[in-house]
Amino acid sequence: MPGPQCPFCGNDPYEYVDIGVGMERVAVTCCELGIEYFHPDERDTITISRGTLGSFAAVFSAMRTLGMSPDIEFD
Protein backbone atom coordinates (compact mmCIF):
# COMPACT_ATOMS: atom_id res chain seq x y z
CA MET A 1 0.00 0.00 0.00
CA PRO A 2 1.52 3.34 -1.00
CA GLY A 3 2.15 5.98 1.65
CA PRO A 4 0.67 9.46 1.78
CA GLN A 5 1.24 11.76 -1.18
CA CYS A 6 1.32 15.55 -1.25
CA PRO A 7 -1.41 16.88 -3.58
CA PHE A 8 0.91 19.71 -4.69
CA CYS A 9 4.34 18.16 -5.34
CA GLY A 10 3.43 14.46 -5.42
CA ASN A 11 6.12 13.42 -2.90
CA ASP A 12 5.80 11.63 0.43
CA PRO A 13 5.35 14.64 2.73
CA TYR A 14 6.90 13.12 5.86
CA GLU A 15 10.40 12.58 7.19
CA TYR A 16 10.74 9.32 9.10
CA VAL A 17 12.95 8.28 12.04
CA ASP A 18 13.70 4.74 13.18
CA ILE A 19 12.46 4.45 16.78
CA GLY A 20 13.68 0.90 17.29
CA VAL A 21 10.41 -0.88 16.53
CA GLY A 22 9.70 0.76 13.19
CA MET A 23 9.68 4.09 11.40
CA GLU A 24 7.75 7.02 12.87
CA ARG A 25 6.70 10.24 11.13
CA VAL A 26 8.47 13.19 12.73
CA ALA A 27 8.14 16.14 10.36
CA VAL A 28 6.47 17.34 7.18
CA THR A 29 9.26 18.16 4.74
CA CYS A 30 7.76 18.42 1.25
CA CYS A 31 6.87 21.69 -0.54
CA GLU A 32 5.65 24.86 1.22
CA LEU A 33 2.01 24.27 0.31
CA GLY A 34 2.27 20.63 1.43
CA ILE A 35 3.61 21.70 4.81
CA GLU A 36 0.63 24.02 5.25
CA TYR A 37 -1.75 21.30 4.07
CA PHE A 38 -0.46 18.53 6.36
CA HIS A 39 0.51 20.72 9.33
CA PRO A 40 -1.50 23.96 9.28
CA ASP A 41 -0.43 26.78 11.56
CA GLU A 42 -2.29 30.08 11.59
CA ARG A 43 0.92 31.95 12.48
CA ASP A 44 2.73 30.80 9.34
CA THR A 45 3.20 33.00 6.33
CA ILE A 46 3.86 31.26 3.05
CA THR A 47 6.01 32.99 0.48
CA ILE A 48 5.71 31.58 -2.99
CA SER A 49 8.18 32.62 -5.65
CA ARG A 50 7.07 32.96 -9.24
CA GLY A 51 9.00 29.83 -10.17
CA THR A 52 7.56 27.60 -7.43
CA LEU A 53 4.54 26.49 -9.43
CA GLY A 54 3.75 26.70 -13.13
CA SER A 55 1.53 29.76 -12.96
CA PHE A 56 -0.11 32.17 -10.56
CA ALA A 57 -3.47 30.57 -11.32
CA ALA A 58 -2.15 27.26 -9.94
CA VAL A 59 -0.88 29.04 -6.82
CA PHE A 60 -4.22 30.72 -6.17
CA SER A 61 -6.10 27.49 -6.82
CA ALA A 62 -3.86 25.63 -4.37
CA MET A 63 -4.30 28.35 -1.75
CA ARG A 64 -8.10 28.27 -2.13
CA THR A 65 -7.94 24.47 -1.74
CA LEU A 66 -6.20 25.06 1.60
CA GLY A 67 -8.81 27.63 2.63
CA MET A 68 -6.28 30.45 2.44
CA SER A 69 -6.75 33.91 0.96
CA PRO A 70 -3.71 35.18 -0.94
CA ASP A 71 -2.23 38.49 0.16
CA ILE A 72 0.00 39.70 -2.64
CA GLU A 73 3.00 41.86 -1.84
CA PHE A 74 5.45 42.94 -4.50
CA ASP A 75 8.99 43.91 -3.57
C-alpha positions in Angstrom: 0.0 0.0 0.0 1.5 3.3 -1.0 2.2 6.0 1.7 0.7 9.5 1.8 1.2 11.8 -1.2 1.3 15.5 -1.3 -1.4 16.9 -3.6 0.9 19.7 -4.7 4.3 18.2 -5.3 3.4 14.5 -5.4 6.1 13.4 -2.9 5.8 11.6 0.4 5.4 14.6 2.7 6.9 13.1 5.9 10.4 12.6 7.2 10.7 9.3 9.1 13.0 8.3 12.0 13.7 4.7 13.2 12.5 4.5 16.8 13.7 0.9 17.3 10.4 -0.9 16.5 9.7 0.8 13.2 9.7 4.1 11.4 7.8 7.0 12.9 6.7 10.2 11.1 8.5 13.2 12.7 8.1 16.1 10.4 6.5 17.3 7.2 9.3 18.2 4.7 7.8 18.4 1.2 6.9 21.7 -0.5 5.7 24.9 1.2 2.0 24.3 0.3 2.3 20.6 1.4 3.6 21.7 4.8 0.6 24.0 5.3 -1.7 21.3 4.1 -0.5 18.5 6.4 0.5 20.7 9.3 -1.5 24.0 9.3 -0.4 26.8 11.6 -2.3 30.1 11.6 0.9 32.0 12.5 2.7 30.8 9.3 3.2 33.0 6.3 3.9 31.3 3.0 6.0 33.0 0.5 5.7 31.6 -3.0 8.2 32.6 -5.6 7.1 33.0 -9.2 9.0 29.8 -10.2 7.6 27.6 -7.4 4.5 26.5 -9.4 3.8 26.7 -13.1 1.5 29.8 -13.0 -0.1 32.2 -10.6 -3.5 30.6 -11.3 -2.1 27.3 -9.9 -0.9 29.0 -6.8 -4.2 30.7 -6.2 -6.1 27.5 -6.8 -3.9 25.6 -4.4 -4.3 28.4 -1.7 -8.1 28.3 -2.1 -7.9 24.5 -1.7 -6.2 25.1 1.6 -8.8 27.6 2.6 -6.3 30.5 2.4 -6.8 33.9 1.0 -3.7 35.2 -0.9 -2.2 38.5 0.2 0.0 39.7 -2.6 3.0 41.9 -1.8 5.5 42.9 -4.5 9.0 43.9 -3.6 
